[in-house]
Amino acid sequence: MAKLEQTIYGNFNQLLSQIEDGIINGSVSASLEDSSDFYEGGARCSVRVFERYSYMGGNRVSMNVTLFQVGNGPIHLTAITAGGSQALFFKVNTFGEEAFLDKLREIL
């Protein structure tokens, strides 16, 4: 598992669109698996789950991206990847997880 947390100043809708487009168009095997959006009392939260095939690891890797904003304040981003290990009991190979997260870093 790999994780990225960041505070971003900008337009929520624009950032969300930039992330979705960048991830999906950044890899032949990337897909948006599901999404969820919440609005409550001036706060907004969007969750996106992406998946792609990791050639290096020989398996599929998922990435959950969550954006949270209250009013016009800063946008809090958390991204967590999982599924990049081939071992049964221990995490042996996490190259795919880090590479997927690196793609998001490029977009940001």
Buried (B, 14 or more C-beta within 10 A) or exposed (E): EBEBEEEBEEEBEEBBEBBBEBBEEBBEEBEEEEEEEEEEEEEBBBBBBBBBBBEEBEBBBBBBBBBBBEEEEEBBBBBBBBBBBEEEEEEEBBBBBBBBBEBBEEBE
